[in-house]
C-alpha cells in the first residue's frame, strides 16, 4: 500500500499555537495560485477561484499516486492578502480594498508537465470558469512570524495588530511581503467561532 504523506505534519511551518507568536523559517514551497481583488464575502471571483483550484489539486494528487506511486493529502486552502494601506487589515477592515492570491500547496515534484496535463483533464470534464487563470509557482517567504487564530476572520484584527505593532518591532524585525493565511478549517462548513487559521507575516531585519 502506498504511504500517504500529510505535509501539514511533515513541514514545521504548518504548525502553530493559539495565543503564541513564533518566528519560523519557511522553506520554498510550490503552489497552485490564482489572483483576485475585493471583498471575499461579496466577490464572485473569490468563489470562482476556489472552484478552479480544488479540481486541479485533486487531479494532481491522483496523477502523482497513479504515475509516480507517491500519494499525499490535498493541502488546505491558503491566501496571500495585501493592500496599499496595510492598516485596512487591523483598523478599518475595508475589505473592498484588499488584493488576494488564493493557493493550494502541491509537492515539489509537481512539474509543469503534470500541471498542464491535469489542467487539460479538468477542462475536458467540467471546466471551472477561472481555470485558465491558475498558475504553478514557487513561493519564497523565508523568515516569518506566525500564530494560530481560533475564531472568525473579523476577529483577526486584534491578533494582527499585536503581531504587526508589538511582536515584530519588539524583536527587531520589519514586515516584508504579503500577509499569509492558512485555512486549517473549511470556512464553507465551519462555524465562525471554531475556525482555525494560521496567520503568517514574512519579516526581515531593519535596514542599517
C-alpha positions as CSV (number, residue, x, y, z in Angstrom):
1,X,0.0,0.0,0.0
2,X,1.3,3.5,-0.9
3,X,2.2,5.6,2.1
4,X,0.1,8.8,2.1
5,X,2.1,11.9,3.1
6,X,0.5,14.7,5.1
7,X,2.6,17.7,4.6
8,X,0.9,19.6,7.4
9,X,2.7,17.2,9.7
10,X,5.9,17.0,7.7
11,X,6.5,20.7,7.4
12,X,7.0,22.6,10.6
13,X,5.7,25.9,9.2
14,X,2.2,24.3,9.0
15,X,2.1,24.0,12.8
16,X,1.3,27.0,15.1
17,X,-0.1,27.6,18.5
18,X,-3.1,29.7,19.6
19,X,-2.1,32.8,21.6
20,X,1.6,32.4,20.8
21,X,3.7,34.3,18.2
22,X,6.6,32.4,16.8
23,X,9.4,33.1,14.4
24,X,9.7,30.3,11.8
25,X,11.8,29.6,8.7
26,X,9.5,28.7,5.9
27,X,11.1,26.6,3.0
28,X,10.4,27.4,-0.6
29,X,7.1,25.8,-1.4
30,X,5.2,25.2,-4.7
31,X,1.6,26.3,-5.1
32,X,-1.3,26.4,-7.4
33,X,-2.1,30.1,-7.4
34,X,-4.9,32.4,-8.7
35,X,-5.2,36.2,-8.1
36,X,-8.2,38.5,-7.3
37,X,-9.3,41.7,-5.7
38,X,-12.1,42.8,-3.4
39,X,-14.2,41.7,-0.5
40,X,-14.2,37.8,-0.3
41,X,-17.7,37.9,1.1
42,X,-19.2,39.6,-1.9
43,X,-16.8,39.0,-4.8
44,X,-18.0,36.3,-7.2
45,X,-14.3,36.0,-8.4
46,X,-13.3,34.7,-4.9
47,X,-15.7,31.7,-5.1
48,X,-14.8,31.1,-8.7
49,X,-11.1,31.0,-7.7
50,X,-11.8,28.2,-5.1
51,X,-13.8,26.3,-7.7
52,X,-10.8,26.4,-10.1
53,X,-8.2,25.4,-7.5
54,X,-9.7,22.3,-5.9
55,X,-10.4,20.1,-9.0
56,X,-6.9,20.8,-10.2
57,X,-5.4,20.0,-6.8
58,X,-7.2,16.6,-6.7
59,X,-6.2,15.8,-10.3
60,X,-2.6,16.3,-9.4
61,X,-2.9,14.2,-6.3
62,X,-4.4,11.3,-8.3
63,X,-1.7,11.7,-11.1
64,X,1.0,11.6,-8.5
65,X,-0.3,8.4,-6.9
66,X,-1.0,6.6,-10.2
67,X,2.0,7.5,-12.2
68,X,4.7,8.1,-9.6
69,X,3.4,5.9,-6.7
70,X,3.6,9.0,-4.4
71,X,0.3,9.7,-2.6
72,X,-0.4,12.7,-0.3
73,X,-3.2,14.5,1.4
74,X,-4.5,17.5,-0.5
75,X,-3.4,20.6,1.4
76,X,-5.7,23.3,2.8
77,X,-6.6,26.5,1.0
78,X,-4.3,29.4,1.7
79,X,-4.4,33.1,0.9
80,X,-1.9,35.9,0.4
81,X,-3.5,39.3,1.2
82,X,-2.3,42.9,0.7
83,X,-3.4,46.4,0.2
84,X,-1.8,49.8,-0.4
85,X,-2.5,50.6,3.3
86,X,-2.0,47.5,5.4
87,X,-3.9,49.1,8.2
88,X,-7.0,48.1,6.3
89,X,-6.3,44.6,7.9
90,X,-6.0,45.8,11.5
91,X,-8.1,49.0,11.7
92,X,-10.8,49.8,9.1
93,X,-11.1,46.3,7.8
94,X,-12.2,47.8,4.5
95,X,-12.2,44.5,2.5
96,X,-13.1,46.2,-0.8
97,X,-9.5,47.4,-0.9
98,X,-7.9,44.0,-0.4
99,X,-6.0,42.2,-3.1
100,X,-5.5,38.4,-2.7
101,X,-3.9,35.3,-4.1
102,X,-5.6,32.0,-3.3
103,X,-3.3,29.0,-3.2
104,X,-3.1,25.3,-2.6
105,X,0.4,23.8,-1.9
106,X,1.5,20.9,-4.1
107,X,4.6,18.7,-3.7
108,X,7.9,19.9,-5.1
109,X,7.9,17.0,-7.6
110,X,4.9,18.6,-9.3
111,X,6.3,19.9,-12.6
112,X,4.9,22.0,-15.4
113,X,4.1,18.9,-17.5
114,X,2.0,17.4,-14.7
115,X,0.2,20.8,-14.2
116,X,-0.6,21.1,-17.9
117,X,-1.9,17.5,-18.1
118,X,-4.1,18.0,-15.0
119,X,-5.5,21.3,-16.4
120,X,-6.4,19.6,-19.6
121,X,-8.2,16.8,-17.7
122,X,-10.2,19.2,-15.6
123,X,-11.0,21.2,-18.8
124,X,-12.3,18.1,-20.6
125,X,-14.6,17.1,-17.7
126,X,-16.2,20.3,-16.3
127,X,-14.1,23.4,-16.9
128,X,-14.4,25.9,-14.0
129,X,-14.8,29.5,-15.2
130,X,-11.4,30.7,-13.9
131,X,-9.3,27.6,-14.5
132,X,-7.2,29.3,-17.2
133,X,-6.0,31.8,-14.6
134,X,-4.4,29.2,-12.3
135,X,-0.6,29.0,-12.4
136,X,2.0,26.9,-10.8
137,X,4.6,28.9,-8.9
138,X,7.2,28.6,-6.1
139,X,6.8,31.0,-3.1
140,X,9.8,32.0,-1.1
141,X,8.9,33.5,2.2
142,X,11.9,32.7,4.4
143,X,11.8,34.1,8.0
144,X,8.2,34.7,9.2
145,X,6.2,35.4,12.3
146,X,3.0,33.3,12.7
147,X,0.4,32.3,15.2
148,X,-2.8,30.2,15.2
149,X,-6.0,32.2,15.4
150,X,-9.2,30.4,16.6
151,X,-12.3,32.4,15.7
152,X,-14.0,34.4,13.0
153,X,-12.0,36.2,10.3
154,X,-13.3,39.5,11.5
155,X,-11.8,38.9,15.0
156,X,-8.3,38.6,13.5
157,X,-7.7,42.4,13.6
158,X,-6.6,42.5,17.3
159,X,-4.3,39.5,16.8
160,X,-2.7,41.0,13.7
161,X,-2.3,44.4,15.4
162,X,-0.3,42.8,18.2
163,X,1.8,40.9,15.6
164,X,2.4,44.0,13.4
165,X,2.9,46.7,16.0
166,X,4.2,44.9,19.1
167,X,5.8,41.4,18.5
168,X,7.6,42.2,15.2
169,X,9.2,45.6,16.1
170,X,10.0,44.3,19.6
171,X,12.1,41.6,18.1
172,X,14.0,44.0,15.9
173,X,12.2,43.0,12.7
174,X,10.2,44.7,10.0
175,X,7.4,43.4,7.8
176,X,8.0,42.4,4.1
177,X,6.0,40.5,1.6
178,X,2.3,39.8,2.0
179,X,0.0,38.7,4.8
180,X,-0.5,35.0,4.6
181,X,-3.4,32.9,5.9
182,X,-3.7,29.1,6.0
183,X,-7.2,27.9,6.4
184,X,-7.0,24.7,8.5
185,X,-10.8,24.7,8.7
186,X,-13.2,24.7,5.7
187,X,-14.8,28.1,6.2
188,X,-17.7,27.0,4.0
189,X,-18.8,24.3,6.5
190,X,-17.4,25.5,9.9
191,X,-19.0,27.9,12.4
192,X,-17.0,31.2,12.5
193,X,-16.1,30.9,16.2
194,X,-14.5,27.5,15.5
195,X,-12.4,28.4,12.5
196,X,-8.6,27.6,12.8
197,X,-6.4,29.8,10.8
198,X,-2.6,30.2,10.7
199,X,-1.7,33.9,10.4
200,X,1.7,34.5,8.9
201,X,3.8,37.6,8.1
202,X,7.2,37.5,6.4
203,X,9.8,39.6,8.1
204,X,13.4,40.8,7.8
205,X,15.9,42.7,9.9
206,X,15.6,46.5,9.6
207,X,17.9,48.2,7.1
208,X,21.1,49.7,8.6
